[in-house]
Amino acid sequence: MGWLSWLAEQKIDEAARNGEFDDLPGNGKPIELEDMSGVPEELRVPYRILKNAGMLPQEIVLRKECLELEDLLAACRSDEDREEIGRRLNTQRLKLRMVEEERGWSGGAYSEYADKIKDRLGGD
């Protein structure tokens, strides 16, 4: 351990003894680590960088937009708004299907798996 690392450790230990970390959010709670076991090892660092930068894959953004539009549609009172939101929802669903097809996620095992998840979660 270099002298700078040693000095940093000493300062951290001193701050902990003085209770300077006691008021931090999450104090006394377990750290929630991300489970990235399903992500290939060579992609874990890029995924984490993108996530920390607020960047999401296109299919995730489209799914989120679809869910928000579905919620809006369910709460809609006027027929005019319902038609407009319905059109936007259909457009986003189409874009999502196109992205999934580009990635080879349509039909076959992926489709069956997605259907099983939806059934378990009570989705349509």
C-alpha positions as CSV (number, residue, x, y, z in Angstrom):
1,M,0.0,0.0,0.0
2,G,1.4,3.4,-1.0
3,W,1.7,6.3,1.5
4,L,-1.2,8.1,-0.1
5,S,-3.5,5.0,0.3
6,W,-2.3,4.6,3.8
7,L,-3.0,8.3,4.6
8,A,-6.5,8.0,3.0
9,E,-7.3,4.9,5.1
10,Q,-6.2,6.7,8.3
11,K,-8.4,9.7,7.5
12,I,-11.4,7.4,6.8
13,D,-10.8,5.5,10.1
14,E,-10.5,8.8,12.0
15,A,-13.8,10.1,10.5
16,A,-15.6,6.8,11.3
17,R,-14.4,7.0,14.9
18,N,-15.6,10.6,15.2
19,G,-19.1,9.6,13.9
20,E,-18.8,11.7,10.7
21,F,-20.5,8.9,8.7
22,D,-23.4,8.3,11.1
23,D,-25.8,10.6,9.3
24,L,-25.3,9.3,5.8
25,P,-28.3,7.9,4.0
26,G,-28.6,4.2,4.2
27,N,-26.5,4.0,7.4
28,G,-27.0,0.6,9.0
29,K,-28.7,-0.8,6.0
30,P,-27.3,-3.6,3.7
31,I,-25.7,-2.4,0.5
32,E,-27.8,-3.4,-2.5
33,L,-25.4,-4.7,-5.1
34,E,-26.5,-5.0,-8.7
35,D,-26.9,-8.5,-10.0
36,M,-25.1,-8.5,-13.3
37,S,-24.7,-12.3,-13.5
38,G,-26.8,-12.4,-16.6
39,V,-24.6,-9.9,-18.4
40,P,-21.5,-11.2,-20.2
41,E,-18.4,-10.1,-18.2
42,E,-17.0,-8.0,-21.1
43,L,-20.2,-5.9,-21.2
44,R,-20.6,-5.3,-17.4
45,V,-18.4,-2.2,-17.2
46,P,-20.0,-0.6,-20.3
47,Y,-23.5,-1.3,-19.0
48,R,-22.7,0.2,-15.6
49,I,-21.2,3.3,-17.3
50,L,-24.3,3.7,-19.5
51,K,-26.6,3.2,-16.5
52,N,-24.7,5.7,-14.3
53,A,-24.9,8.2,-17.2
54,G,-28.7,7.8,-17.4
55,M,-28.5,6.1,-20.7
56,L,-30.9,3.2,-21.3
57,P,-31.2,0.8,-24.2
58,Q,-33.8,1.8,-26.8
59,E,-36.1,-1.1,-26.0
60,I,-36.2,-0.2,-22.3
61,V,-37.0,3.4,-23.1
62,L,-39.8,2.3,-25.4
63,R,-41.2,-0.1,-22.8
64,K,-41.2,2.6,-20.2
65,E,-43.0,5.0,-22.6
66,C,-45.6,2.3,-23.4
67,L,-46.3,1.7,-19.7
68,E,-46.7,5.4,-19.1
69,L,-49.1,5.8,-22.0
70,E,-51.1,2.8,-20.8
71,D,-51.5,4.4,-17.4
72,L,-52.5,7.7,-19.1
73,L,-55.0,5.8,-21.2
74,A,-56.5,4.1,-18.2
75,A,-57.0,7.5,-16.5
76,C,-58.3,9.3,-19.5
77,R,-61.8,10.8,-19.3
78,S,-62.4,12.3,-22.7
79,D,-62.8,10.4,-26.0
80,E,-60.6,12.9,-27.8
81,D,-57.7,12.4,-25.4
82,R,-58.2,8.7,-25.3
83,E,-57.9,8.5,-29.2
84,E,-54.7,10.7,-29.1
85,I,-53.0,8.7,-26.4
86,G,-54.1,5.4,-28.1
87,R,-52.5,6.5,-31.3
88,R,-49.3,7.4,-29.5
89,L,-49.3,4.1,-27.6
90,N,-49.8,2.1,-30.9
91,T,-46.9,4.0,-32.4
92,Q,-44.6,3.3,-29.5
93,R,-45.6,-0.4,-29.5
94,L,-44.8,-0.7,-33.2
95,K,-41.4,0.9,-32.6
96,L,-40.8,-1.5,-29.8
97,R,-41.7,-4.5,-32.0
98,M,-39.3,-3.2,-34.7
99,V,-36.4,-2.9,-32.2
100,E,-37.1,-6.4,-30.9
101,E,-37.2,-7.8,-34.4
102,E,-33.9,-6.1,-35.2
103,R,-32.3,-7.8,-32.2
104,G,-33.9,-11.1,-33.0
105,W,-36.2,-11.0,-30.0
106,S,-39.4,-11.7,-31.8
107,G,-41.1,-15.1,-32.0
108,G,-39.6,-18.4,-30.9
109,A,-38.2,-18.9,-27.4
110,Y,-38.0,-15.2,-26.5
111,S,-41.7,-14.8,-27.3
112,E,-42.7,-17.8,-25.3
113,Y,-40.6,-16.6,-22.3
114,A,-42.1,-13.1,-22.5
115,D,-45.6,-14.6,-22.6
116,K,-44.9,-16.7,-19.5
117,I,-43.6,-13.6,-17.6
118,K,-46.7,-11.6,-18.6
119,D,-48.9,-14.4,-17.4
120,R,-47.1,-14.6,-14.1
121,L,-47.3,-10.9,-13.5
122,G,-51.0,-10.8,-14.6
123,G,-50.3,-8.7,-17.7
124,D,-52.1,-8.7,-21.0
